[in-house]
Amino acid sequence: MAKIRPAGKKKKTSSRPPGTIPCLILLVMGFLLLALLFYAVVKTGAPS
C-alpha cells in the first residue's frame, strides 16, 4: 500500500541560504571596482 502524507507538509526545494544576496552584491561591487581601476589605468596610460 502507498504511504499517505499530509497535504500541508512540502519541502522547499528552491530555498536559498540567507547569505546569498550580500555575497552577490559583494561580487558585483568587486567586479565594478576592478573595471573602474582598469579603465583609469588605461586612460592615464594612453597618450592624448
DSSP file (Angstrom, degrees, kcal/mol; ACC not computed):
  #  RESIDUE AA STRUCTURE BP1 BP2  ACC     N-H-->O    O-->H-N    N-H-->O    O-->H-N    TCO  KAPPA ALPHA  PHI   PSI    X-CA   Y-CA   Z-CA
    1    1 A M              0   0    0      0, 0.0     2,-0.2     0, 0.0     0, 0.0   0.000 360.0 360.0 360.0 150.2    0.0    0.0    0.0
    2    2 A A        -     0   0    0      1,-0.1     2,-0.4     0, 0.0     0, 0.0  -0.475 360.0-116.0 -78.4 147.1    1.1    3.5   -0.7
    3    3 A K        -     0   0    0     -2,-0.2     2,-0.5     1,-0.0    -1,-0.1  -0.693  26.8-145.0 -82.3 131.7    2.2    5.8    2.2
    4    4 A I        -     0   0    0     -2,-0.4     3,-0.0     0, 0.0    -1,-0.0  -0.857  15.1-165.8-102.0 125.9   -0.2    8.8    2.6
    5    5 A R        -     0   0    0     -2,-0.5     2,-0.1     1,-0.1     0, 0.0  -0.771  31.1 -94.9-107.1 154.4    1.4   12.0    3.6
    6    6 A P    >   -     0   0    0      0, 0.0     3,-0.7     0, 0.0    -1,-0.1  -0.406  30.9-131.9 -64.2 144.2   -0.3   15.1    5.0
    7    7 A A  T 3  S+     0   0    0      1,-0.2    -2,-0.0    -2,-0.1     0, 0.0   0.775  97.9  59.6 -71.7 -27.5   -1.0   17.7    2.2
    8    8 A G  T 3  S+     0   0    0      1,-0.1     2,-1.0     2,-0.0    -1,-0.2   0.661  86.0  81.9 -79.7 -15.6    0.4   20.7    4.1
    9    9 A K    <   +     0   0    0     -3,-0.7     2,-0.4     2,-0.0    -1,-0.1  -0.768  52.6 152.4-100.9  99.8    3.9   19.5    4.6
   10   10 A K        -     0   0    0     -2,-1.0     2,-0.3     0, 0.0    -3,-0.0  -0.971  41.8-122.0-122.5 141.3    6.0   20.0    1.5
   11   11 A K        -     0   0    0     -2,-0.4     2,-0.7     1,-0.1    -2,-0.0  -0.589  24.4-121.9 -80.3 141.0    9.8   20.5    1.5
   12   12 A K        +     0   0    0     -2,-0.3     3,-0.4     1,-0.2    -1,-0.1  -0.737  30.3 178.5 -83.5 118.0   11.1   23.7    0.0
   13   13 A T  S    S+     0   0    0     -2,-0.7    -1,-0.2     1,-0.2    -2,-0.0   0.771  75.2  47.5 -91.1 -27.4   13.4   22.8   -2.8
   14   14 A S  S    S+     0   0    0      2,-0.1     2,-0.5     0, 0.0    -1,-0.2  -0.088  75.3 132.5-108.3  35.3   14.4   26.3   -4.1
   15   15 A S        -     0   0    0     -3,-0.4    -3,-0.0     1,-0.0     0, 0.0  -0.743  45.5-145.2 -88.3 131.3   15.2   28.0   -0.8
   16   16 A R        -     0   0    0     -2,-0.5    -2,-0.1     1,-0.1    -1,-0.0  -0.605  22.0-103.6 -91.1 152.4   18.4   29.9   -0.8
   17   17 A P    >   -     0   0    0      0, 0.0     3,-1.5     0, 0.0     4,-0.3  -0.441  37.5-112.0 -66.6 152.2   20.7   30.3    2.2
   18   18 A P  T 3  S+     0   0    0      0, 0.0     3,-0.3     0, 0.0    -2,-0.0   0.680 110.4  60.8 -65.7 -17.5   20.4   33.7    3.8
   19   19 A G  T 3> S+     0   0    0      1,-0.2     4,-1.3     2,-0.1     5,-0.1   0.320  76.8  92.7 -92.2  10.4   23.9   34.9    2.8
   20   20 A T  H <> S+     0   0    0     -3,-1.5     4,-2.2     2,-0.2    -1,-0.2   0.926  82.6  49.3 -71.3 -44.7   23.4   34.6   -1.0
   21   21 A I  H  > S+     0   0    0     -3,-0.3     4,-2.4    -4,-0.3     5,-0.2   0.937 111.8  46.2 -65.9 -48.6   22.3   38.2   -1.7
   22   22 A P  H  > S+     0   0    0      0, 0.0     4,-2.4     0, 0.0    -1,-0.2   0.871 112.2  53.3 -61.6 -33.4   25.1   40.0    0.2
   23   23 A C  H  X S+     0   0    0     -4,-1.3     4,-2.3     2,-0.2    -2,-0.2   0.919 109.6  47.4 -66.0 -43.2   27.6   37.7   -1.4
   24   24 A L  H  X S+     0   0    0     -4,-2.2     4,-2.5     2,-0.2     5,-0.2   0.908 112.0  50.1 -64.0 -41.3   26.3   38.6   -4.9
   25   25 A I  H  X S+     0   0    0     -4,-2.4     4,-2.5     1,-0.2    -2,-0.2   0.916 110.9  49.8 -62.6 -42.6   26.3   42.3   -4.1
   26   26 A L  H  X S+     0   0    0     -4,-2.4     4,-2.2     1,-0.2    -2,-0.2   0.901 111.2  48.9 -63.4 -41.6   29.9   42.0   -2.9
   27   27 A L  H  X S+     0   0    0     -4,-2.3     4,-2.3     2,-0.2    -2,-0.2   0.913 112.1  48.0 -65.0 -42.5   31.0   40.1   -6.0
   28   28 A V  H  X S+     0   0    0     -4,-2.5     4,-2.4     2,-0.2    -2,-0.2   0.907 111.9  49.7 -65.8 -41.0   29.3   42.7   -8.3
   29   29 A M  H  X S+     0   0    0     -4,-2.5     4,-2.2     2,-0.2    -1,-0.2   0.895 111.0  49.9 -64.9 -39.3   30.9   45.6   -6.4
   30   30 A G  H  X S+     0   0    0     -4,-2.2     4,-2.3     2,-0.2    -2,-0.2   0.904 110.7  49.6 -64.5 -41.2   34.3   44.0   -6.6
   31   31 A F  H  X S+     0   0    0     -4,-2.3     4,-2.3     1,-0.2    -2,-0.2   0.912 111.6  48.4 -64.7 -42.1   33.9   43.4  -10.3
   32   32 A L  H  X S+     0   0    0     -4,-2.4     4,-2.5     2,-0.2    -1,-0.2   0.888 110.2  52.0 -65.5 -38.1   32.9   47.1  -10.8
   33   33 A L  H  X S+     0   0    0     -4,-2.2     4,-2.4     2,-0.2    -2,-0.2   0.913 110.8  47.4 -64.0 -42.9   35.9   48.3   -8.8
   34   34 A L  H  X S+     0   0    0     -4,-2.3     4,-2.6     2,-0.2    -2,-0.2   0.906 112.2  49.9 -64.5 -40.9   38.3   46.2  -10.9
   35   35 A A  H  X S+     0   0    0     -4,-2.3     4,-2.3     2,-0.2    -2,-0.2   0.908 111.8  48.2 -64.1 -41.3   36.7   47.5  -14.1
   36   36 A L  H  X S+     0   0    0     -4,-2.5     4,-2.3     2,-0.2    -2,-0.2   0.903 112.0  49.2 -65.8 -41.3   36.9   51.1  -12.9
   37   37 A L  H  X S+     0   0    0     -4,-2.4     4,-2.3     2,-0.2    -2,-0.2   0.915 111.8  48.7 -63.6 -43.5   40.6   50.6  -11.9
   38   38 A F  H  X S+     0   0    0     -4,-2.6     4,-2.5     1,-0.2    -2,-0.2   0.902 111.1  50.7 -63.0 -41.1   41.4   49.1  -15.2
   39   39 A Y  H  X S+     0   0    0     -4,-2.3     4,-2.4     1,-0.2    -2,-0.2   0.903 110.2  49.6 -63.4 -41.5   39.7   51.9  -17.0
   40   40 A A  H  X S+     0   0    0     -4,-2.3     4,-2.3     2,-0.2    -2,-0.2   0.898 111.4  48.9 -65.4 -40.9   41.6   54.5  -15.0
   41   41 A V  H  X S+     0   0    0     -4,-2.3     4,-1.7     2,-0.2    -2,-0.2   0.919 113.9  45.7 -65.0 -44.0   44.9   52.8  -15.7
   42   42 A V  H  X S+     0   0    0     -4,-2.5     4,-1.3     1,-0.2    -2,-0.2   0.894 113.2  50.3 -66.9 -38.7   44.2   52.6  -19.5
   43   43 A K  H  < S+     0   0    0     -4,-2.4    -2,-0.2     1,-0.2    -1,-0.2   0.896 113.6  43.6 -68.7 -39.7   43.0   56.2  -19.6
   44   44 A T  H  < S+     0   0    0     -4,-2.3    -1,-0.2     1,-0.2    -2,-0.2   0.788 114.2  51.4 -77.0 -25.3   46.1   57.6  -17.8
   45   45 A G  H  < S+     0   0    0     -4,-1.7    -1,-0.2    -5,-0.2    -2,-0.2   0.708  90.0  90.7 -83.3 -19.9   48.5   55.5  -19.9
   46   46 A A  S  < S-     0   0    0     -4,-1.3     2,-0.3    -5,-0.1    -4,-0.0  -0.606  79.7-124.7 -80.9 130.6   47.1   56.4  -23.3
   47   47 A P              0   0    0      0, 0.0    -2,-0.1     0, 0.0    -1,-0.1  -0.545 360.0 360.0 -73.3 136.1   48.8   59.4  -24.9
   48   48 A S              0   0    0     -2,-0.3    -2,-0.0     0, 0.0     0, 0.0   0.397 360.0 360.0-127.4 360.0   46.3   62.0  -25.9
